[in-house]
Amino acid sequence: MIAALGLLVGIVLGVVLQPDVPTSLEAYLPIAVVAALDAVFGALRAYLDGIFDDKVFVVSFVSNVVIACAIVWLGDQLGVGGQLSTGVIVVLGIRIFSNVAAIRRHLFHA
């Protein structure tokens, strides 16, 4: 519950304060958001399955964001940042849709 409340507070603060993202970090923000969403949907799925652990969630959240951004940074250094960004988005998107499908099956028994 605390994680969901923190997410809601973060979204509200982001909408109200409208922080500026430095130009050098603009390429990493969408990747970080998708990685964070993957962790959140994974946590929701784990909660519904009765195996949620807050420590695992925090580690998963932080490591997803750091690893995804590190992959994109490495791609930028190698000159293939766009391709690696696409790869990260595809992989995390598949995981998100997989988790959402499991959540839907759990909630609606379908």
C-alpha positions as CSV (number, residue, x, y, z in Angstrom):
1,M,0.0,0.0,0.0
2,I,2.9,2.4,0.8
3,A,4.4,1.8,-2.6
4,A,1.1,2.6,-4.4
5,L,0.7,5.7,-2.2
6,G,4.3,6.8,-3.0
7,L,3.6,6.3,-6.7
8,L,0.5,8.4,-6.6
9,V,2.2,11.1,-4.6
10,G,5.1,11.1,-7.1
11,I,2.7,11.4,-10.1
12,V,0.8,14.3,-8.5
13,L,4.0,16.1,-7.6
14,G,5.3,15.6,-11.1
15,V,2.2,17.0,-12.7
16,V,1.9,20.0,-10.2
17,L,5.6,20.9,-10.2
18,Q,6.5,20.1,-13.8
19,P,10.2,19.6,-13.2
20,D,12.6,20.3,-16.1
21,V,14.7,17.3,-17.2
22,P,18.3,18.2,-18.3
23,T,18.8,17.8,-22.0
24,S,21.5,15.2,-21.4
25,L,19.1,13.0,-19.5
26,E,16.1,13.3,-21.8
27,A,16.9,10.1,-23.7
28,Y,17.0,8.1,-20.5
29,L,13.7,9.3,-19.0
30,P,11.3,7.2,-21.1
31,I,13.5,4.1,-20.5
32,A,13.5,4.8,-16.8
33,V,9.7,5.2,-16.7
34,V,9.1,2.0,-18.6
35,A,11.5,0.1,-16.4
36,A,9.8,1.5,-13.3
37,L,6.4,0.5,-14.7
38,D,7.7,-3.0,-15.2
39,A,8.7,-3.2,-11.6
40,V,5.3,-1.8,-10.4
41,F,3.2,-4.2,-12.5
42,G,5.5,-7.1,-11.4
43,A,4.9,-6.1,-7.8
44,L,1.1,-5.9,-8.3
45,R,1.2,-9.4,-9.8
46,A,3.3,-10.7,-6.9
47,Y,0.8,-9.1,-4.5
48,L,-2.1,-10.8,-6.1
49,D,-0.2,-14.1,-6.1
50,G,0.5,-13.6,-2.4
51,I,4.2,-13.6,-2.8
52,F,4.9,-9.8,-2.6
53,D,8.0,-8.7,-0.7
54,D,8.7,-5.0,-0.2
55,K,12.5,-5.5,-0.2
56,V,12.4,-7.4,-3.5
57,F,10.2,-4.7,-5.0
58,V,12.6,-1.9,-4.0
59,V,15.6,-3.8,-5.4
60,S,13.7,-4.7,-8.5
61,F,12.6,-1.1,-9.0
62,V,16.0,0.4,-8.6
63,S,17.9,-2.3,-10.5
64,N,15.4,-2.2,-13.5
65,V,15.9,1.5,-13.9
66,V,19.6,1.4,-13.4
67,I,20.2,-1.5,-15.8
68,A,17.9,-0.2,-18.5
69,C,19.5,3.2,-18.4
70,A,23.0,1.6,-18.4
71,I,22.2,-0.4,-21.5
72,V,20.9,2.7,-23.3
73,W,24.0,4.7,-22.1
74,L,26.3,1.9,-23.4
75,G,24.4,2.1,-26.7
76,D,24.9,5.8,-26.8
77,Q,28.7,5.3,-26.3
78,L,28.8,2.7,-29.1
79,G,26.7,4.8,-31.4
80,V,23.7,2.5,-31.4
81,G,21.6,4.1,-28.6
82,G,18.4,4.1,-30.7
83,Q,18.6,0.4,-31.4
84,L,19.4,-0.5,-27.8
85,S,16.6,1.8,-26.6
86,T,14.2,0.0,-28.8
87,G,15.4,-3.4,-27.5
88,V,15.0,-2.3,-23.9
89,I,11.5,-1.0,-24.6
90,V,10.4,-4.2,-26.4
91,V,11.7,-6.5,-23.7
92,L,10.2,-4.4,-20.9
93,G,7.0,-4.0,-22.8
94,I,6.6,-7.7,-23.2
95,R,7.2,-8.2,-19.5
96,I,4.6,-5.4,-18.7
97,F,2.0,-7.0,-21.0
98,S,2.7,-10.4,-19.5
99,N,2.2,-9.1,-16.0
100,V,-0.9,-7.2,-16.9
101,A,-2.3,-10.4,-18.5
102,A,-1.6,-12.3,-15.3
103,I,-3.2,-9.6,-13.2
104,R,-6.3,-9.6,-15.5
105,R,-6.6,-13.4,-15.2
106,H,-6.3,-13.1,-11.5
107,L,-8.9,-10.3,-11.1
108,F,-11.4,-11.5,-13.7
109,H,-10.7,-15.2,-13.7
110,A,-10.5,-15.1,-17.5
